[in-house]
Amino acid sequence: MDDLLFILSLSLKLFTLYFAAVAVFTLCRRRKYPRTAPRTKFAVVVAARNEEAVIGNLVHSVLTQDYPASLRDIYVVPNNCTDFTEAAAVAAGARIIHCVGPVSSKGGALHEAFEQLLPLDYDAFVVFDADNVLERDYLARVNDAIAAGAKVLKTRTRAGNPTASGVAGCYGLYNTCFDLIWNRPRAVCGLSAKLVGSGFAVCREVLEEMGGWNTSTIAEDAEFAAQCARIGYRVWWVPDAVNYDEEPNSFMLSLRQRKRWCSGVMQVGKQELRRLWSADCPKPWLRWDISMFLMAPFTQAISALLLLGGLLSSLASGEEVTAVVAACTVGLYYVGGVGLSVLLCLLGGYGLQGMTRTILLFPVFMASWLPLQIISLFRDTRKWHAIAHNGHAPVTGYRAMQ
């Protein structure tokens, strides 16, 4: 038993070492994409469920892009709506795609949308959530990346309401942290950015090769990224194209949302890891990296359980020093987390004004991922729950962390 625990512990340490080794490349200079004349014809696709309050902001931000009107259209896919999302989208200037049959997920709505859009003459498709708003040069910067060779790409997501609450600000710092330790170094190494959430684009030929959009899990974005790696398409990172999310303000709502994310990635791992390694992948390093990403929630949950088990065992044995060491470790973690949050505020372009609640909460926000991973290991989430948005305009003009 002790040998098994040693091997397991060593394997988990090797996982951490791999991610740390790749993260070092964030110190390298990233290659910027040359500015090019507009030539990519875009279809912007938005699957929306009860988003009457926010859909108009997104449609407006697409239709006012510094990009030729003849080269961009926006389509909204109402999905099980009980409000006036469709009417609000039409009033703002969007086109509507109606699902032929009942759909129960965003992945299902995207499947319907691409079935209707692929026969049309679009070069690339950009996917957003309804609460997003774009910088005016968003499509121009995506066009630059496609001209440079990108076929699948992820843009930079920023919190649109960072000072609305400590929780909303934590999402912004989390995105900045992930850009620094994951997306930026992988762009340098030729690996895939993390294609999760909204704000990503895919060229026509990729979807044609895949036979359209075909995902079945609750984490359709991570599943699509695994499908891309399986056939050899890298997800390029395009940090100069910026979109803004309206983030939750409630910590309990945040826990529910992030529990769904954790569970969704685990679903993708269970489904796609076997397919990744049974297929003849043309770029095996992409397969390896996405496999490590899909296994990360499992390794984090197991690591946390081992740590908790060791701590409880020591306390049960009467080792008082263990409690003292644990308390000191928690204290040092919190102080270090506060310092990191200050740094991320500055690197992410949020500044410090109005971010005090976020700075104090961020260490707790990050630590809360561990119990969510553990719960997801034993209790799967299959049902999507709506998150209400109020449509407050985000603070745009972000150009930090170049």
N, C-alpha and C positions, 0 to 999 in steps of 0.2 A: 504493500500500500504506500509506504514511504517513497519507494522508487517511482511509483506512478505519479505521486504528487510532485516529485522532483522534476520528472520529465514534463509534466503539464506546466509547472511553474517556469521551467526553462523555455518552453515553446512560447508562452505568453510574453516573456522578456524579449524573445527574438522578434515577435510582432512589433513591440514597442520600438526596438532598435531599428527595424526597417523604416517605420514612419519617421523616426527622428533623423535617420540618414538622408531620406529624401527631403525633409523639411530644411536641411542645411542649405539647399540650393536656392532658397529664397533670397540669399545674400547676393546671388548673381544678377547681373543686369538682364532684364527681359527684353526681348526683341519687339519693337513696335511695328505695327503694320503700316505700310506706306499709304498715304491718302490717295484715293482713286476716284475717278468720276463715277457718278451713280449709273449702274447698269443692271443690278440685281432687281428683279421684280418680286416683291414680297407680298405674301398673304399673312396677315397677323390673325392668329386664332385664339379665341378666348372661350373656354368652357365656363359657364356662369350659372350658379344656383342661388337664387334670391339675392342678387347683387344690385338691386335698383338704386341704392344710395351711392354706389361708387362707379358703376359701369360708364357713366357719362364722362367722368374725369379721364379714364383710360382712352376711350374713343377720341376725345378731344386731343389728348397728347399724341395720338397716332396721326390724326388728320392734320396736325399743325407741325409735323416734322419738317426739318430742313432737308427735305428729300422730295424729288418730283412726285406730284400727285398721281401721275400715270403709272408709277412704279410701286405703289403701295395701296392695299385695300385692307380693311379690317372686317372680320367675320366673328360674330358672337353666336355661341351655341347654347341656347337656354336649356338647362338640365334640371328637370323636375322642379321648376319654379312655381311658387304660389304667390308671387308678387308681380310687379310690373317691370321686371328686368328687360324683357323683350321690347316693350314700348319705349323705355328709357334709352336703350341702345339704338333703336331706330331713330328716335328724336335727335340723338347726338350725331347720327350720320353713319352708323354701322350697317353692314349687311347681316342677314340672319340665316343661319343654317338650322333647319329643324331635323331632329333625329327621327329616323324612319320608325324605329321601335323603341320600347322602353329601355333606358340605360340607368344603371345604378351607381356609376362611378365616373370620375373625370376621364379615366382611360377609355371607357366606353363612348363618352361624348367625343373624344378626340378621334376614335376609330371612325365614327360616323362622319365627322368633319372631313377627315382626309380622304375618305371614300368619295366624297363629293368634290373635293378641291383638286385632287391629283389629275383628273382629266383636263383641268384648266391650264392656262399657260404661265403658271407661276414658277419662278426659279428656286425659291426658298420659302420656308414657312417659319414664323416666329410665334412661340407659345407664351402666353401670359396668364396670370390670374387676374380676376376682375378688379381687384383692389390696387393694381399696379398703376404707376404713372411713369412716363419716360422722359429722359432728357431730350432736348430738341434735336440733337445730333445722333440719337441712338441708331437709327437705321443706316445712317451714313457710315458709322463706325463698324457696324455689322457687315455692310457692303465691302469695306476695306479688308476685313478678315477673310471674307469669301473670295475676294480677288486675289488674296495671298495664298489661297489653297484650302481654307477651312471648308469642311463638309458638314460637320456638326460642331456647334459652339455654345458656350455658356458665357453670359455677360455678368456684369457685377450688380449684385442686389444690395440695396442700402435701405435702412429703416427710414420711412417717410415721416414718422412721428416720434423721433427719438426722445424728445423731452416730455411726451405726453404722460409717461409713467416710467418707473424704474424697469418694469418688465419689457416695455417696448424698446427702451434703450439697450437692454441686454441683448435683444435680437440683433440690433445693429452692431454691437461689439462682437457678438458671436460670428456674424458674417465677415467682419473685418479679420478676425482671428483665423477663420477658415481660409480666407483668401491668402493670408500670409503663410500659413503652414501647409496648405494643401494646393491651392490653385496656382499660385505664383511659382513655387518650385517645380510643379509638374509641367508647367508651360516651358520652363527652362530645360527640363529633362526629356521633353517629347512624350510625356504621358498625358492621360486624360484629366481634365478638370472635373470637379464634382458636379454632375448634372442632376441637381435636385432643385425642387421648387420651380419658380417661374423664371422667365427671361432666358430662353434658349432658342436656338435656331437650327434647322436641319434643311439641307438641300434636297431637291426633288429626287436625285438619283439614289440617295440613301433609302428613302421611303419606298421607292420603286423596287429596289433590291430586296427590301424586307417584306414587300407585299402589302404596304400600308402600315398603319399604326395598330399593333396587336399586343396589348398588355392586359394582364388579368389580375395583378396584385393591387393593393391599396397604395403602393408606392410606384406609380406608373413611370415616374421620371427615372428613378434608379433602375427599374427594370429595362427601360429603353436604353439607358447607358450601357447595361450589361449586354444587351442585344447588339449594340454598336461595336463593343469590344470584340464580341464573338466573330464578327465578320470583318474586323480590322479597321474600323473607323475611330480615330482619336477625337475626343472632345476638346477643341481648342478653347483657351481662355481669352476673353476679350474684355479687359477691365475698363477700357475707355468708353464702352457702351454701358450706360448706367440706367437701371430701373429702380423704382422705389416701391416698397411694400408698406401697407398699413399694418403694423404689428399689434398683437393683442396687448391689452393693458392689465388683464387679470392673471395672476400667477397660477391659479387653478385652471383657467382656460389654457394657459401655456402648457401646463403639465399634460392636459388631455391631448392637445395638439402634438406635442413632442412624443408622447406615448404612441400615437398613431404613426409618427415617422419611424420610431424605433422598430415597432412591430412590422411596418411595411418593408423596411430594409431587410429584416430577418426573413420575411416571406420571400423576397427576391433572392436572398442567399440560398434558401432551401430549394428554390425552383431553378435558379440559373447556374449555380456553381457546377452542378453535374453537366449541364449543357455546355458550359464554357470549356470544360476539360475533356469532354468527349468529342467536341468539334475540332476540325483542323483549322485552328486560328492562324491567319496569315501574319499576325503581329503578336507573338506570344508574350512580349513584355506588357502589352495592354491587358491581355488576359490575366497575367499575374497580378498587376496592380489593382484591377477592378475586383479580383478575387479577394485580395487583402482588405479592400474596402467593405465588401459584403460580409467578410468574416469578423470584422472589427466589433460589431455589436455583441456577437457571441463571446468573443475573447474579453471584452470589457466586463460583461456580466459575470463571466466565470472568475475573472481576476478579483472583482469586488466580493464575490461569494467566498473565495479562498481567503482574502484578507479579513473579511468579517468572521469567518470560521476560526482563523488563527487567533484573532483578538479575543473572541469569546472563550476559546480554549484556554488561553493564557489567564484570563480573568477568573475562569472557573478553577484554575489551579492555584489561585491565590497570589499570583505575581502582580503585586501592586505597582511595580515599576512600569508594567505594560500600560496601565491606565494613565500614568503620568506622561509616558512617551506619546501615547495616542492623543492626549489633550494638547501637548506641545505641538505635535504634528498638525493638528487641526488649526491651532492658532497661527502657526507659521504659514499654512496653506492660505488662510483667510487674508493675512497681511500681504502675502505675495500676490494673491488674486486681486486685491485692491490696487496694488501697484501696477499690475498688468492691465487692469481696466483703465487706469489713467493713461497709460501708454497707448492703448487701443483707441481711446477717445481722440487722441492727438493724431495718430497714424490714420485713423479712419475719417478724419476731417470733421468730426462732430464737435470738437472743442470741449471745454469743461463747463461752460455756462449751462445751467439747467440739468446737468448730468450727475449731480451728487447722489441721487437715489440709485441711479444705475451703477455708479462706481461702488457703492456699498453693497448692492445686491448681486453684482456679477459673480463673485465667488460662489454664492449659494446657487445661483442659476446654473452654473457649470457643474457643480457637484450633484445637482438634482438629476443629471443625465444618468448617473449610475443606478439609482433605484428604478428609474424608468426602463433601463436595459434589462435589469433583473426581472422586473414584472413581465416585460415583453417576452422573456425567455420561457415563461410558464403560461402566460395568458395572451393569446393572440387577439389582435384588433382587426375586425373585418368590416366594421361599419363606419362610414364617414359621417362626422357631425359638422353642421354648418358653424362658421365663425362670423358673427355679425360685424359689419364694417360701417363706419359713420360717414365716410367720404370726405373727411377733412383734407384740405390740400397739403401735400408734403412740402418740405423745404428742399428746393432743387438747387442746382448750381454746384454740385459736388465734383471736385477734381483732386481730392487728396490721394495720398498713397500711390504715387506713380512708380 
